[in-house]
Amino acid sequence: MLNVYFHRQIRREKMENNNKKSRRDFIRSGTRLSMLITLGAVGALAAKNLTAEKYVWQIDPFKCTQCGRCATSCVMTPSAVKCIHAYDLCGYCDLCGGYLKPDANQLSTAAENQLCPTAAIQRKFIEEPYFEYVINEELCIGCAKCVKGCTSFGNGSLHLQIIHRICLNCNECSIARLCPSQAISRVKASKAYLVKGSFTKDGKA
């Protein structure tokens, strides 16, 4: 009888140990599976971020008609659209059509003779008769008055572009929706800027 009792006791202990081991293995395997699922999700997200290229808004300077809507229709105040200067095209003229009003009383740098309403264009004397024109981005409101003047009376080196470190990159650009010449479009971030001087309308540098 005593042997039978011991045998039963040993068998019970083995069963209890097996049950404990099974529960422990189940918990371990469940934890491992959960970690694998989490890591897989993180990996998939990282892979998506690496492969999916960001898209941004861009102005085609050849389509732009300098309508002035970039200054008034952007959700940013002042606008995320700024004038940029393609120095390769600039003639460094003393009588700059983008800097001076065409009907200025005097050809001087007085505020009343400047075309830009915020004095965002600053000019620096290089040598007679050449001047360099620099855009103060913080003062520029994207009104395109200088661009219109430069296009009408100069080489068109002044043009507008969306500055992406300022732009909120809205899903639907409020300026693009109202642009009469459809000059604003969504492009890959790797091709974010079209700059005059580095290309021509025909695509030849």
C-alpha positions in Angstrom: 0.0 0.0 0.0 2.8 2.3 0.9 4.5 1.8 -2.5 1.2 2.5 -4.3 0.8 5.8 -2.3 4.3 6.9 -3.2 3.8 6.1 -6.8 0.6 8.1 -6.9 2.3 11.0 -5.1 5.2 11.0 -7.6 2.8 10.8 -10.6 0.8 13.8 -9.2 4.0 15.9 -8.7 5.0 15.0 -12.3 1.6 16.1 -13.6 1.7 19.3 -11.7 5.2 20.1 -12.9 4.2 19.3 -16.5 1.2 21.7 -16.1 3.4 24.4 -14.7 5.9 23.9 -17.5 3.1 24.0 -20.1 1.7 27.2 -18.7 5.2 28.8 -18.6 5.9 27.7 -22.1 2.6 29.1 -23.3 3.3 32.5 -21.7 6.8 32.6 -23.1 5.6 31.7 -26.6 2.8 34.2 -26.4 5.2 37.0 -25.3 7.6 36.0 -28.1 4.8 36.1 -30.7 3.6 39.5 -29.4 7.1 40.9 -29.7 7.5 39.5 -33.2 4.2 41.1 -34.3 5.2 44.5 -32.8 8.7 44.3 -34.4 7.1 43.4 -37.8 4.7 46.3 -37.6 7.5 48.7 -36.8 9.7 47.3 -39.5 6.9 47.6 -42.1 6.3 51.2 -41.1 10.0 52.0 -41.4 10.1 50.3 -44.8 7.1 52.4 -45.9 8.8 55.6 -44.8 11.9 54.7 -46.7 10.2 53.7 -49.9 7.3 56.3 -50.0 8.7 59.6 -51.3 7.2 62.8 -50.0 5.3 65.1 -52.4 5.3 68.9 -52.2 3.8 71.8 -54.1 5.8 73.6 -56.8 5.4 76.6 -59.1 6.3 76.4 -62.7 7.8 79.8 -63.4 7.1 79.5 -67.1 3.4 79.1 -66.5 3.1 81.8 -63.8 1.3 84.9 -64.9 2.1 87.0 -61.8 -1.6 87.3 -60.9 -0.9 88.2 -57.2 -2.9 85.4 -55.7 0.1 83.8 -54.1 0.3 86.7 -51.7 -3.4 86.7 -50.8 -4.6 83.0 -51.1 -1.9 81.2 -49.1 -3.0 79.9 -45.6 0.3 81.3 -44.3 0.7 85.0 -43.4 2.8 86.1 -45.0 2.7 83.7 -47.9 5.0 80.7 -48.2 5.6 81.8 -51.8 8.6 84.0 -52.1 10.5 85.6 -54.9 13.8 83.9 -55.8 16.5 85.2 -58.1 18.3 83.3 -60.9 21.5 85.2 -61.0 22.6 83.3 -64.1 19.9 85.2 -66.0 20.3 88.6 -64.3 21.8 91.4 -66.3 22.7 93.3 -63.1 21.2 96.4 -64.6 21.2 99.8 -63.0 17.6 100.3 -64.4 16.2 97.0 -63.0 12.6 96.5 -64.1 12.0 94.3 -61.0 13.4 96.9 -58.6 12.2 100.4 -60.0 8.7 101.4 -60.8 8.3 102.0 -64.6 6.7 105.4 -64.0 9.2 106.5 -61.2 9.6 110.3 -61.0 13.4 109.8 -60.5 15.7 106.9 -61.1 16.8 106.7 -57.5 16.6 104.1 -54.7 14.1 106.3 -52.8 11.2 104.2 -51.4 8.6 105.9 -53.6 10.5 104.7 -56.7 10.8 101.1 -55.6 8.4 98.6 -57.1 8.4 96.2 -54.1 5.7 97.3 -51.5 7.8 95.9 -48.6 11.3 96.8 -49.7 12.2 93.1 -49.9 14.6 93.7 -52.8 17.9 95.1 -51.8 20.5 96.2 -54.3 24.3 96.4 -53.9 26.7 98.2 -56.2 29.2 95.9 -57.9 30.9 98.2 -60.4 29.7 100.8 -62.9 27.1 100.2 -64.3 26.3 96.9 -62.5 24.2 96.2 -59.4 23.4 93.0 -57.6 19.8 92.4 -56.4 19.1 90.3 -53.4 15.7 89.2 -52.0 15.1 89.5 -48.2 12.9 86.5 -47.8 11.5 87.7 -44.4 10.1 90.8 -46.1 8.9 89.2 -49.3 5.1 88.6 -49.4 5.0 86.8 -52.8 3.0 89.6 -54.5 4.9 89.0 -57.8 5.2 92.7 -58.6 8.9 92.5 -59.1 8.5 89.3 -61.1 6.1 91.0 -63.4 8.5 94.0 -63.8 11.5 91.8 -64.4 9.6 89.7 -67.0 8.3 92.7 -68.8 11.5 94.8 -68.9 14.3 92.3 -68.1 15.5 88.8 -68.5 12.9 87.3 -66.1 15.5 86.3 -63.6 13.1 87.1 -60.7 10.4 84.5 -60.3 8.2 82.9 -57.6 8.7 79.6 -55.8 7.2 77.9 -52.8 9.6 77.7 -49.9 9.1 74.2 -48.4 10.6 74.9 -45.0 7.8 77.5 -44.6 5.0 75.7 -46.5 2.5 73.6 -44.5 2.3 71.3 -47.5 -1.6 71.2 -47.3 -3.3 68.3 -49.0 -5.1 70.8 -51.2 -3.1 74.0 -51.8 -5.4 77.0 -51.6 -3.3 78.9 -54.1 -3.2 76.0 -56.6 -7.0 75.8 -56.5 -7.2 79.5 -57.5 -4.2 79.7 -59.8 -5.6 80.9 -63.2 -2.7 79.4 -65.2 -2.4 76.1 -63.3 1.2 76.9 -62.6 1.2 75.1 -59.2 1.3 71.3 -59.1 2.2 68.4 -56.7 5.7 66.9 -57.4 8.2 64.6 -55.7 10.2 66.3 -53.0 13.4 65.3 -54.9 12.3 67.6 -57.7 10.9 70.3 -55.5 12.2 73.4 -57.2 12.2 74.7 -60.7 14.7 77.5 -60.9 15.2 79.7 -64.0 18.7 79.8 -65.1 19.4 76.1 -64.5 17.1 75.0 -67.3 15.1 76.4 -70.2 11.5 76.0 -71.2 12.6 73.3 -73.7 14.3 71.4 -70.9 17.8 72.1 -72.1 20.3 73.5 -69.6 
